[in-house]
């Protein structure tokens, strides 16, 4: 499989940096991975914090992977044993074909503890502090309120498939986490959305695009899909945040 070949090439290229651990999270670990469509979400724990030279070596590693199928979908955040315990710390990350810094969120940390896939070295339970229910819930509410609610107002974005999918699926996952205290996959989130009142036409569209053979959408449909989604999602987020703040 191209995924396995890419992961093997990545682990081989990373080996000179002597990683303590490499983990998969997201769909690759959770059982909802769709080859060629899903991201490859990874965490690598290096023996020491990244320096400028480390960043250069990692950039070179990822540049050398570009010829591999699916390389553009591989994202990896680089931690060190002395930095994993700080949830607010930003870590060197390769994603969307460049290096930048971002934190490892409580959701990702809980995923790693719940169903993280060990690709190399130590387990998440050995190196990563657990995430309490209160910390997880507070983050989920904050993300819906401070990130997704303002994004709903940027109507020009919602003609794109990615915003439709992530907006609705993340809302469903947030709802289940706050209601039941558990994490679910994107496929499970799609199954939750009808009971949450999401528009059926839009859910059928997501199902076809993510798991079937979609036709090219018309301009009329993408405009209608945006209207249906935003009419639903804004009030739904407001209700969720009010209930769990």
N, C-alpha and C positions, 0 to 999 in steps of 0.2 A: 504494500500500500504506500502511496506517496507520503501519507502522514508519518508512518513508521520510518521511512527513509529519511525524511526531513529531521525527525527527532534524533535519529542515530547520528546524522551529520552534525546536528547542533551539539549534542553531547560530546562527540569527538572533538569538535572545534573548541569547546569550553574546557576540556580536560587540562590544558596547560595552566589554567587558572586555579586548578585544584578545588573545585566546588565542594562544599560540605554536604550540600543537598540540592536536588532539583525536583520541583513538584509541579504537577499540573492541577489546575482548578477549572472552574467554569464547565462548559459542556463536555470538554475532553475527559474530565474526571467524573462528571455527574450523569453520564449515560445518554446525553442528547446531542452528541457530536455528529455533524453532517459534513462529511469530507468535501472540501471545496467551497463550503458556505460558512462554516463555523470558524471562529478564531481559535488559535492554539494559545491558550492563556497559561503562562508558566511563571514560576518563581524560582530563582536560583539564589542560594545562600553561599556567598564567597567567604574565604577564610578571614578576610579583613575588609574594612570599608573601601569603596572604590576611590581611586585617585584619578588624576587627569590621564595618567598612562593607562590605567585600567579602562577608562572610558574609551580611549583610542583603540585599545585592543578589542574591546567589545564591538565598537563600531566597525572595525575591520572584519571581525567574525561574521557579523550580520550582513555586511556588504558581500562577503564571499558566498553567503547562502542565497543570494538573490536569484541565481540561476536555477535553484531548486523549485519544483512545483510547490505551491502553497506557502512559499517563504514570506510573502507579503501579509499572511494571516498570523504569523508567529509573533507573539508579544511576550516579552520577558522583563520582569522587575528583579533587580539585583540587590539583595540584602547582605548583611554580615552578622555574625553571631552577637556582636555587641550592640547592634541597632534594631534587632527584630522586636524588642519589647516596647518600643516607642510608637504608639499608633498614629501620632501626629507627624512623624518624621517622613520626609519625602525621600524616595530612593531612585537611583538611576534606573531608567526604564527604556527599553527599545520597543516602540510601537509605531505603526503608521510610517515605517521606513525612516525613523530618526530617533535620536536619543534625547530624553528630557527627564525631569524628575516628577514623581508623584507618590503619594502615600499608598500603603496597602490597606484598603478599607476594612472595617469590621466585618462586612459581608464576605469579603475574600478570605479573611482570617477564619471566620466560622466555616466557610466552605472547606478550607484546608483541613480543619479539625474533623469535620463531619464526613467528607468523602474525598479528600485530597489524594491524588495518585502519585506515589513516589516513583520517580524516574531514575533517581540516583541518590545514594547516601542515606542520611538520617530522615526520620519521619517528622511531619509537622508537630506532632505531639511532643517530641523530644526537644524541639528548638523554639517553638512559637507559643507564647502565652495564650491561654484560652480567652475567648470573648464572652463576657457575661451577657445575660438576656437584656439587662437594662441598657448596656452600651450598644448592643445591636439595635434595639428598638429606637433609641435616640438617634442613631445614625440614619436609620431608614426614614424616620419622620423628617429629619433635617434635609435629607436628599430630595424627598418629594416636595417639601416646602420651598427650599432655597435654590434648587437646581431645576427640577422638572416643572414646577408651576410657572416660573418666569419664561422657560423655554416654550410653554404653550402659547405665550403671547407673541412669539416670533413666527408668525403665520407662514412666512416664506419658506421656512425649513420643512414644513409638513407636507410638501409635495413630494418629498423623497421617501423611498421605502424604509430606509434605516430609521428615520425618526418615528414613523408610524409603528414599526415593529417594536423598537426599544421603548418608546413611550408607553404603549399599552402593556407590553409584557413586563416591564419593570414595575408598573403600577400593580399588576396582578401579583407579582412576587412580593412586593412590599405589603400588600394587603394580607397575604397568607402569613408572612413572617410576623406581622403585628398581631394578627388574630390568633394564630396557632403556635407561634414561636418556632417555626421550622422554615427551612429553605427549600425551594422547589426549582425544577428546571424550566426552561423556556417552553418546552412542549406542555408540561403540566400547567404552566401559567396560561397558555392558550386555552386549555381545557377549563380553567377557572373563570375565564372572562365572560362567558354567556351568563352565568349566575350573578355576575357583578354588573350586568346590564349593559355591557359593551355592544356596539352596533354589529349585528350579525353579518352584514355584507362585508364589513372591514375584516372581521375575523375569518371569513371564508377566503378573502384575498390573502391574508397572512398565511393561512394554511397552505394554499396553492403555491405561494412563492417559497416558503420554507421547506415544504415536504412533498411538493408535487412538481408539475411541469407547467409553469405559469406562461400565459400569453403576454405579449407586450401591452401594457396598459395604455388607454387613450387619455388624452388631456382632460376630457370630460370626467372620466372616472377618477383620475388623481385629484382633480379639484373637488369632486363630491366626497371622495374618501377623506380628504383633509377636513372638510366641513363636518362630516359625521364624527370624525375622531376628536376634533377640538371641542365640539358641542358637548361631547361626553366627558372627555378627559379632564378639562379644567374643573368643572363642578365635582367630579369624582375625587380628584386630589384634595380639593377644599374640604370635602366631607371626611375623607380619611384623616387628614391632618388634624381637623377639629376633634375627631373622636379619640386620637391617641396622643395629642400634645399634652 
